């Protein structure tokens, strides 16, 4: 199965995860909640598939710290 990469940024008091290979976007007020939301969004996006893709997350900590 494929790997879905997500890039995380912080916008307007929310963490935002955007899928790079697939049009999947989700957000949450905390990083813990965001990671759960990413898993849920991927599961919903691929609900017809036999196996879910691997999730790979990258973030720019400097960008997040200054947001």
PDB file of N, CA, C and O in Angstrom:
ATOM      1  N   UNK A   1       0.847  -1.192   0.000  1.00  0.00           N
ATOM      2  CA  UNK A   1       0.000   0.000   0.000  1.00  0.00           C
ATOM      3  C   UNK A   1       0.880   1.239   0.000  1.00  0.00           C
ATOM      4  O   UNK A   1       2.057   1.181   0.354  1.00  0.00           O
ATOM      5  N   UNK A   2       0.320   2.311  -0.384  1.00  0.00           N
ATOM      6  CA  UNK A   2       1.047   3.562  -0.506  1.00  0.00           C
ATOM      7  C   UNK A   2       1.244   4.272   0.844  1.00  0.00           C
ATOM      8  O   UNK A   2       0.729   3.847   1.878  1.00  0.00           O
ATOM      9  N   UNK A   3       1.992   5.342   0.789  1.00  0.00           N
ATOM     10  CA  UNK A   3       2.205   6.195   1.957  1.00  0.00           C
ATOM     11  C   UNK A   3       1.578   7.553   1.678  1.00  0.00           C
ATOM     12  O   UNK A   3       1.762   8.108   0.595  1.00  0.00           O
ATOM     13  N   UNK A   4       0.852   8.084   2.626  1.00  0.00           N
ATOM     14  CA  UNK A   4       0.264   9.411   2.524  1.00  0.00           C
ATOM     15  C   UNK A   4       1.073  10.341   3.414  1.00  0.00           C
ATOM     16  O   UNK A   4       1.192  10.110   4.617  1.00  0.00           O
ATOM     17  N   UNK A   5       1.627  11.389   2.823  1.00  0.00           N
ATOM     18  CA  UNK A   5       2.401  12.378   3.563  1.00  0.00           C
ATOM     19  C   UNK A   5       1.495  13.541   3.940  1.00  0.00           C
ATOM     20  O   UNK A   5       0.697  14.008   3.126  1.00  0.00           O
ATOM     21  N   UNK A   6       1.623  14.003   5.172  1.00  0.00           N
ATOM     22  CA  UNK A   6       0.895  15.182   5.640  1.00  0.00           C
ATOM     23  C   UNK A   6       1.892  16.222   6.103  1.00  0.00           C
ATOM     24  O   UNK A   6       2.878  15.905   6.769  1.00  0.00           O
ATOM     25  N   UNK A   7       1.630  17.458   5.748  1.00  0.00           N
ATOM     26  CA  UNK A   7       2.425  18.585   6.235  1.00  0.00           C
ATOM     27  C   UNK A   7       1.560  19.351   7.226  1.00  0.00           C
ATOM     28  O   UNK A   7       0.405  19.663   6.938  1.00  0.00           O
ATOM     29  N   UNK A   8       2.120  19.654   8.398  1.00  0.00           N
ATOM     30  CA  UNK A   8       1.378  20.337   9.456  1.00  0.00           C
ATOM     31  C   UNK A   8       1.854  21.769   9.579  1.00  0.00           C
ATOM     32  O   UNK A   8       3.050  22.056   9.606  1.00  0.00           O
ATOM     33  N   UNK A   9       0.871  22.661   9.652  1.00  0.00           N
ATOM     34  CA  UNK A   9       1.137  24.074   9.927  1.00  0.00           C
ATOM     35  C   UNK A   9       0.182  24.522  11.028  1.00  0.00           C
ATOM     36  O   UNK A   9      -0.729  23.792  11.419  1.00  0.00           O
ATOM     37  N   UNK A  10       0.407  25.719  11.510  1.00  0.00           N
ATOM     38  CA  UNK A  10      -0.505  26.270  12.520  1.00  0.00           C
ATOM     39  C   UNK A  10      -1.107  27.545  11.943  1.00  0.00           C
ATOM     40  O   UNK A  10      -0.392  28.456  11.526  1.00  0.00           O
ATOM     41  N   UNK A  11      -2.450  27.590  11.927  1.00  0.00           N
ATOM     42  CA  UNK A  11      -3.168  28.732  11.378  1.00  0.00           C
ATOM     43  C   UNK A  11      -4.338  29.079  12.295  1.00  0.00           C
ATOM     44  O   UNK A  11      -5.176  28.230  12.599  1.00  0.00           O
ATOM     45  N   UNK A  12      -4.380  30.305  12.720  1.00  0.00           N
ATOM     46  CA  UNK A  12      -5.525  30.801  13.501  1.00  0.00           C
ATOM     47  C   UNK A  12      -5.855  29.906  14.694  1.00  0.00           C
ATOM     48  O   UNK A  12      -6.992  29.456  14.840  1.00  0.00           O
ATOM     49  N   UNK A  13      -4.875  29.652  15.536  1.00  0.00           N
ATOM     50  CA  UNK A  13      -5.074  28.871  16.770  1.00  0.00           C
ATOM     51  C   UNK A  13      -5.406  27.396  16.510  1.00  0.00           C
ATOM     52  O   UNK A  13      -5.851  26.699  17.423  1.00  0.00           O
ATOM     53  N   UNK A  14      -5.200  26.916  15.292  1.00  0.00           N
ATOM     54  CA  UNK A  14      -5.476  25.527  14.942  1.00  0.00           C
ATOM     55  C   UNK A  14      -4.258  24.925  14.262  1.00  0.00           C
ATOM     56  O   UNK A  14      -3.536  25.610  13.537  1.00  0.00           O
ATOM     57  N   UNK A  15      -4.037  23.644  14.500  1.00  0.00           N
ATOM     58  CA  UNK A  15      -3.050  22.895  13.727  1.00  0.00           C
ATOM     59  C   UNK A  15      -3.777  22.348  12.506  1.00  0.00           C
ATOM     60  O   UNK A  15      -4.877  21.808  12.624  1.00  0.00           O
ATOM     61  N   UNK A  16      -3.170  22.486  11.347  1.00  0.00           N
ATOM     62  CA  UNK A  16      -3.786  22.062  10.093  1.00  0.00           C
ATOM     63  C   UNK A  16      -2.871  21.049   9.415  1.00  0.00           C
ATOM     64  O   UNK A  16      -1.678  21.301   9.239  1.00  0.00           O
ATOM     65  N   UNK A  17      -3.434  19.902   9.036  1.00  0.00           N
ATOM     66  CA  UNK A  17      -2.685  18.862   8.327  1.00  0.00           C
ATOM     67  C   UNK A  17      -3.230  18.764   6.913  1.00  0.00           C
ATOM     68  O   UNK A  17      -4.434  18.605   6.711  1.00  0.00           O
ATOM     69  N   UNK A  18      -2.334  18.861   5.935  1.00  0.00           N
ATOM     70  CA  UNK A  18      -2.724  18.788   4.534  1.00  0.00           C
ATOM     71  C   UNK A  18      -2.012  17.621   3.874  1.00  0.00           C
ATOM     72  O   UNK A  18      -0.786  17.517   3.927  1.00  0.00           O
ATOM     73  N   UNK A  19      -2.786  16.748   3.255  1.00  0.00           N
ATOM     74  CA  UNK A  19      -2.220  15.615   2.531  1.00  0.00           C
ATOM     75  C   UNK A  19      -1.537  16.081   1.265  1.00  0.00           C
ATOM     76  O   UNK A  19      -2.055  16.948   0.562  1.00  0.00           O
ATOM     77  N   UNK A  20      -0.385  15.518   0.968  1.00  0.00           N
ATOM     78  CA  UNK A  20       0.354  15.912  -0.223  1.00  0.00           C
ATOM     79  C   UNK A  20      -0.032  15.077  -1.443  1.00  0.00           C
ATOM     80  O   UNK A  20      -0.088  15.610  -2.552  1.00  0.00           O
ATOM     81  N   UNK A  21      -0.298  13.792  -1.268  1.00  0.00           N
ATOM     82  CA  UNK A  21      -0.659  12.924  -2.389  1.00  0.00           C
ATOM     83  C   UNK A  21      -2.168  12.859  -2.622  1.00  0.00           C
ATOM     84  O   UNK A  21      -2.613  12.602  -3.741  1.00  0.00           O
ATOM     85  N   UNK A  22      -2.930  13.085  -1.601  1.00  0.00           N
ATOM     86  CA  UNK A  22      -4.390  13.004  -1.669  1.00  0.00           C
ATOM     87  C   UNK A  22      -4.989  14.302  -1.133  1.00  0.00           C
ATOM     88  O   UNK A  22      -4.375  14.985  -0.312  1.00  0.00           O
ATOM     89  N   UNK A  23      -6.183  14.634  -1.599  1.00  0.00           N
ATOM     90  CA  UNK A  23      -6.868  15.851  -1.145  1.00  0.00           C
ATOM     91  C   UNK A  23      -7.540  15.587   0.192  1.00  0.00           C
ATOM     92  O   UNK A  23      -8.761  15.461   0.277  1.00  0.00           O
ATOM     93  N   UNK A  24      -6.720  15.504   1.238  1.00  0.00           N
ATOM     94  CA  UNK A  24      -7.213  15.279   2.593  1.00  0.00           C
ATOM     95  C   UNK A  24      -6.690  16.418   3.455  1.00  0.00           C
ATOM     96  O   UNK A  24      -5.482  16.644   3.525  1.00  0.00           O
ATOM     97  N   UNK A  25      -7.592  17.132   4.108  1.00  0.00           N
ATOM     98  CA  UNK A  25      -7.221  18.235   4.997  1.00  0.00           C
ATOM     99  C   UNK A  25      -8.033  18.102   6.270  1.00  0.00           C
ATOM    100  O   UNK A  25      -9.233  17.830   6.221  1.00  0.00           O
ATOM    101  N   UNK A  26      -7.383  18.292   7.410  1.00  0.00           N
ATOM    102  CA  UNK A  26      -8.087  18.275   8.676  1.00  0.00           C
ATOM    103  C   UNK A  26      -7.402  19.238   9.632  1.00  0.00           C
ATOM    104  O   UNK A  26      -6.267  19.652   9.400  1.00  0.00           O
ATOM    105  N   UNK A  27      -8.098  19.594  10.714  1.00  0.00           N
ATOM    106  CA  UNK A  27      -7.529  20.525  11.680  1.00  0.00           C
ATOM    107  C   UNK A  27      -8.032  20.198  13.070  1.00  0.00           C
ATOM    108  O   UNK A  27      -9.046  19.521  13.242  1.00  0.00           O
ATOM    109  N   UNK A  28      -7.294  20.700  14.073  1.00  0.00           N
ATOM    110  CA  UNK A  28      -7.653  20.498  15.469  1.00  0.00           C
ATOM    111  C   UNK A  28      -6.902  21.519  16.325  1.00  0.00           C
ATOM    112  O   UNK A  28      -5.884  22.060  15.892  1.00  0.00           O
ATOM    113  N   UNK A  29      -7.392  21.781  17.521  1.00  0.00           N
ATOM    114  CA  UNK A  29      -6.737  22.770  18.389  1.00  0.00           C
ATOM    115  C   UNK A  29      -5.449  22.284  19.046  1.00  0.00           C
ATOM    116  O   UNK A  29      -4.632  23.102  19.468  1.00  0.00           O
ATOM    117  N   UNK A  30      -5.251  20.970  19.141  1.00  0.00           N
ATOM    118  CA  UNK A  30      -4.031  20.436  19.747  1.00  0.00           C
ATOM    119  C   UNK A  30      -3.393  19.415  18.806  1.00  0.00           C
ATOM    120  O   UNK A  30      -4.056  18.856  17.933  1.00  0.00           O
ATOM    121  N   UNK A  31      -2.118  19.188  18.996  1.00  0.00           N
ATOM    122  CA  UNK A  31      -1.407  18.224  18.162  1.00  0.00           C
ATOM    123  C   UNK A  31      -1.934  16.802  18.395  1.00  0.00           C
ATOM    124  O   UNK A  31      -2.073  16.037  17.440  1.00  0.00           O
ATOM    125  N   UNK A  32      -2.227  16.442  19.636  1.00  0.00           N
ATOM    126  CA  UNK A  32      -2.770  15.110  19.918  1.00  0.00           C
ATOM    127  C   UNK A  32      -4.087  14.886  19.177  1.00  0.00           C
ATOM    128  O   UNK A  32      -4.297  13.835  18.572  1.00  0.00           O
ATOM    129  N   UNK A  33      -4.964  15.877  19.229  1.00  0.00           N
ATOM    130  CA  UNK A  33      -6.240  15.760  18.531  1.00  0.00           C
ATOM    131  C   UNK A  33      -6.029  15.716  17.017  1.00  0.00           C
ATOM    132  O   UNK A  33      -6.729  14.992  16.308  1.00  0.00           O
ATOM    133  N   UNK A  34      -5.073  16.485  16.532  1.00  0.00           N
ATOM    134  CA  UNK A  34      -4.813  16.501  15.098  1.00  0.00           C
ATOM    135  C   UNK A  34      -4.372  15.132  14.602  1.00  0.00           C
ATOM    136  O   UNK A  34      -4.821  14.686  13.546  1.00  0.00           O
ATOM    137  N   UNK A  35      -3.512  14.466  15.336  1.00  0.00           N
ATOM    138  CA  UNK A  35      -3.050  13.134  14.916  1.00  0.00           C
ATOM    139  C   UNK A  35      -4.218  12.153  14.843  1.00  0.00           C
ATOM    140  O   UNK A  35      -4.269  11.315  13.942  1.00  0.00           O
ATOM    141  N   UNK A  36      -5.145  12.253  15.776  1.00  0.00           N
ATOM    142  CA  UNK A  36      -6.344  11.403  15.729  1.00  0.00           C
ATOM    143  C   UNK A  36      -7.224  11.766  14.534  1.00  0.00           C
ATOM    144  O   UNK A  36      -7.778  10.888  13.872  1.00  0.00           O
ATOM    145  N   UNK A  37      -7.349  13.060  14.264  1.00  0.00           N
ATOM    146  CA  UNK A  37      -8.156  13.515  13.132  1.00  0.00           C
ATOM    147  C   UNK A  37      -7.553  13.064  11.798  1.00  0.00           C
ATOM    148  O   UNK A  37      -8.285  12.740  10.863  1.00  0.00           O
ATOM    149  N   UNK A  38      -6.218  13.044  11.712  1.00  0.00           N
ATOM    150  CA  UNK A  38      -5.564  12.561  10.495  1.00  0.00           C
ATOM    151  C   UNK A  38      -5.915  11.093  10.265  1.00  0.00           C
ATOM    152  O   UNK A  38      -6.273  10.700   9.155  1.00  0.00           O
ATOM    153  N   UNK A  39      -5.810  10.290  11.317  1.00  0.00           N
ATOM    154  CA  UNK A  39      -6.128   8.865  11.190  1.00  0.00           C
ATOM    155  C   UNK A  39      -7.579   8.669  10.756  1.00  0.00           C
ATOM    156  O   UNK A  39      -7.867   7.839   9.894  1.00  0.00           O
ATOM    157  N   UNK A  40      -8.484   9.431  11.351  1.00  0.00           N
ATOM    158  CA  UNK A  40      -9.903   9.320  11.009  1.00  0.00           C
ATOM    159  C   UNK A  40     -10.157   9.761   9.562  1.00  0.00           C
ATOM    160  O   UNK A  40     -10.906   9.108   8.835  1.00  0.00           O
ATOM    161  N   UNK A  41      -9.536  10.861   9.150  1.00  0.00           N
ATOM    162  CA  UNK A  41      -9.731  11.361   7.790  1.00  0.00           C
ATOM    163  C   UNK A  41      -9.207  10.365   6.753  1.00  0.00           C
ATOM    164  O   UNK A  41      -9.842  10.154   5.719  1.00  0.00           O
ATOM    165  N   UNK A  42      -8.067   9.763   7.022  1.00  0.00           N
ATOM    166  CA  UNK A  42      -7.506   8.767   6.094  1.00  0.00           C
ATOM    167  C   UNK A  42      -8.418   7.539   6.037  1.00  0.00           C
ATOM    168  O   UNK A  42      -8.675   7.007   4.957  1.00  0.00           O
ATOM    169  N   UNK A  43      -8.901   7.093   7.184  1.00  0.00           N
ATOM    170  CA  UNK A  43      -9.800   5.934   7.215  1.00  0.00           C
ATOM    171  C   UNK A  43     -11.071   6.211   6.412  1.00  0.00           C
ATOM    172  O   UNK A  43     -11.538   5.339   5.679  1.00  0.00           O
ATOM    173  N   UNK A  44     -11.631   7.400   6.539  1.00  0.00           N
ATOM    174  CA  UNK A  44     -12.834   7.748   5.780  1.00  0.00           C
ATOM    175  C   UNK A  44     -12.539   7.871   4.287  1.00  0.00           C
ATOM    176  O   UNK A  44     -13.334   7.430   3.457  1.00  0.00           O
ATOM    177  N   UNK A  45     -11.422   8.457   3.952  1.00  0.00           N
ATOM    178  CA  UNK A  45     -11.050   8.653   2.547  1.00  0.00           C
ATOM    179  C   UNK A  45     -10.841   7.315   1.829  1.00  0.00           C
ATOM    180  O   UNK A  45     -11.154   7.179   0.647  1.00  0.00           O
ATOM    181  N   UNK A  46     -10.311   6.339   2.556  1.00  0.00           N
ATOM    182  CA  UNK A  46     -10.001   5.041   1.964  1.00  0.00           C
ATOM    183  C   UNK A  46     -10.919   3.938   2.494  1.00  0.00           C
ATOM    184  O   UNK A  46     -10.507   2.780   2.569  1.00  0.00           O
ATOM    185  N   UNK A  47     -12.151   4.279   2.860  1.00  0.00           N
ATOM    186  CA  UNK A  47     -13.036   3.301   3.478  1.00  0.00           C
ATOM    187  C   UNK A  47     -13.370   2.111   2.579  1.00  0.00           C
ATOM    188  O   UNK A  47     -13.748   1.053   3.082  1.00  0.00           O
ATOM    189  N   UNK A  48     -13.239   2.260   1.278  1.00  0.00           N
ATOM    190  CA  UNK A  48     -13.517   1.165   0.349  1.00  0.00           C
ATOM    191  C   UNK A  48     -12.307   0.245   0.144  1.00  0.00           C
ATOM    192  O   UNK A  48     -12.435  -0.826  -0.449  1.00  0.00           O
ATOM    193  N   UNK A  49     -11.153   0.658   0.625  1.00  0.00           N
ATOM    194  CA  UNK A  49      -9.912  -0.099   0.410  1.00  0.00           C
ATOM    195  C   UNK A  49      -9.786  -1.236   1.435  1.00  0.00           C
ATOM    196  O   UNK A  49     -10.322  -1.156   2.541  1.00  0.00           O
ATOM    197  N   UNK A  50      -9.072  -2.286   1.044  1.00  0.00           N
ATOM    198  CA  UNK A  50      -8.814  -3.417   1.936  1.00  0.00           C
ATOM    199  C   UNK A  50      -7.811  -3.049   3.028  1.00  0.00           C
ATOM    200  O   UNK A  50      -7.920  -3.500   4.168  1.00  0.00           O
ATOM    201  N   UNK A  51      -6.842  -2.227   2.661  1.00  0.00           N
ATOM    202  CA  UNK A  51      -5.773  -1.865   3.595  1.00  0.00           C
ATOM    203  C   UNK A  51      -5.545  -0.358   3.530  1.00  0.00           C
ATOM    204  O   UNK A  51      -5.533   0.228   2.447  1.00  0.00           O
ATOM    205  N   UNK A  52      -5.365   0.263   4.690  1.00  0.00           N
ATOM    206  CA  UNK A  52      -5.115   1.703   4.733  1.00  0.00           C
ATOM    207  C   UNK A  52      -3.655   2.010   4.432  1.00  0.00           C
ATOM    208  O   UNK A  52      -2.777   1.201   4.733  1.00  0.00           O
ATOM    209  N   UNK A  53      -3.386   3.176   3.838  1.00  0.00           N
ATOM    210  CA  UNK A  53      -2.001   3.551   3.571  1.00  0.00           C
ATOM    211  C   UNK A  53      -1.266   3.907   4.858  1.00  0.00           C
ATOM    212  O   UNK A  53      -1.881   4.184   5.888  1.00  0.00           O
ATOM    213  N   UNK A  54       0.037   3.894   4.780  1.00  0.00           N
ATOM    214  CA  UNK A  54       0.877   4.358   5.879  1.00  0.00           C
ATOM    215  C   UNK A  54       0.779   5.879   5.932  1.00  0.00           C
ATOM    216  O   UNK A  54       0.716   6.534   4.892  1.00  0.00           O
ATOM    217  N   UNK A  55       0.767   6.439   7.130  1.00  0.00           N
ATOM    218  CA  UNK A  55       0.689   7.891   7.308  1.00  0.00           C
ATOM    219  C   UNK A  55       2.054   8.395   7.749  1.00  0.00           C
ATOM    220  O   UNK A  55       2.625   7.905   8.724  1.00  0.00           O
ATOM    221  N   UNK A  56       2.568   9.375   7.024  1.00  0.00           N
ATOM    222  CA  UNK A  56       3.841  10.003   7.354  1.00  0.00           C
ATOM    223  C   UNK A  56       3.580  11.494   7.549  1.00  0.00           C
ATOM    224  O   UNK A  56       3.035  12.154   6.664  1.00  0.00           O
ATOM    225  N   UNK A  57       3.968  12.022   8.708  1.00  0.00           N
ATOM    226  CA  UNK A  57       3.699  13.420   9.057  1.00  0.00           C
ATOM    227  C   UNK A  57       5.014  14.179   9.144  1.00  0.00           C
ATOM    228  O   UNK A  57       5.981  13.703   9.740  1.00  0.00           O
ATOM    229  N   UNK A  58       5.040  15.378   8.537  1.00  0.00           N
ATOM    230  CA  UNK A  58       6.193  16.249   8.723  1.00  0.00           C
ATOM    231  C   UNK A  58       5.691  17.615   9.171  1.00  0.00           C
ATOM    232  O   UNK A  58       4.589  18.036   8.820  1.00  0.00           O
ATOM    233  N   UNK A  59       6.509  18.286   9.939  1.00  0.00           N
ATOM    234  CA  UNK A  59       6.129  19.610  10.418  1.00  0.00           C
ATOM    235  C   UNK A  59       7.366  20.475  10.550  1.00  0.00           C
ATOM    236  O   UNK A  59       8.472  19.982  10.773  1.00  0.00           O
ATOM    237  N   UNK A  60       7.162  21.740  10.412  1.00  0.00           N
ATOM    238  CA  UNK A  60       8.220  22.721  10.591  1.00  0.00           C
ATOM    239  C   UNK A  60       8.044  23.318  11.986  1.00  0.00           C
ATOM    240  O   UNK A  60       7.182  24.173  12.188  1.00  0.00           O
ATOM    241  N   UNK A  61       8.859  22.870  12.955  1.00  0.00           N
ATOM    242  CA  UNK A  61       8.690  23.317  14.324  1.00  0.00           C
ATOM    243  C   UNK A  61       8.917  24.810  14.489  1.00  0.00           C
ATOM    244  O   UNK A  61       8.270  25.443  15.323  1.00  0.00           O
ATOM    245  N   UNK A  62       9.824  25.383  13.710  1.00  0.00           N
ATOM    246  CA  UNK A  62      10.056  26.825  13.776  1.00  0.00           C
ATOM    247  C   UNK A  62       8.801  27.564  13.341  1.00  0.00           C
ATOM    248  O   UNK A  62       8.386  28.530  13.981  1.00  0.00           O
ATOM    249  N   UNK A  63       8.202  27.108  12.256  1.00  0.00           N
ATOM    250  CA  UNK A  63       6.976  27.704  11.751  1.00  0.00           C
ATOM    251  C   UNK A  63       5.866  27.598  12.785  1.00  0.00           C
ATOM    252  O   UNK A  63       5.123  28.557  12.992  1.00  0.00           O
ATOM    253  N   UNK A  64       5.741  26.447  13.436  1.00  0.00           N
ATOM    254  CA  UNK A  64       4.695  26.247  14.426  1.00  0.00           C
ATOM    255  C   UNK A  64       4.925  27.102  15.663  1.00  0.00           C
ATOM    256  O   UNK A  64       3.969  27.606  16.253  1.00  0.00           O
ATOM    257  N   UNK A  65       6.177  27.270  16.060  1.00  0.00           N
ATOM    258  CA  UNK A  65       6.498  28.037  17.255  1.00  0.00           C
ATOM    259  C   UNK A  65       6.202  29.523  17.066  1.00  0.00           C
ATOM    260  O   UNK A  65       5.876  30.212  18.033  1.00  0.00           O
ATOM    261  N   UNK A  66       6.311  30.027  15.840  1.00  0.00           N
ATOM    262  CA  UNK A  66       6.103  31.438  15.585  1.00  0.00           C
ATOM    263  C   UNK A  66       4.706  31.771  15.097  1.00  0.00           C
ATOM    264  O   UNK A  66       4.398  32.935  14.838  1.00  0.00           O
ATOM    265  N   UNK A  67       3.878  30.784  14.972  1.00  0.00           N
ATOM    266  CA  UNK A  67       2.525  31.036  14.437  1.00  0.00           C
ATOM    267  C   UNK A  67       1.626  31.637  15.491  1.00  0.00           C
ATOM    268  O   UNK A  67       0.457  31.914  15.221  1.00  0.00           O
TER     269      UNK A  67
END
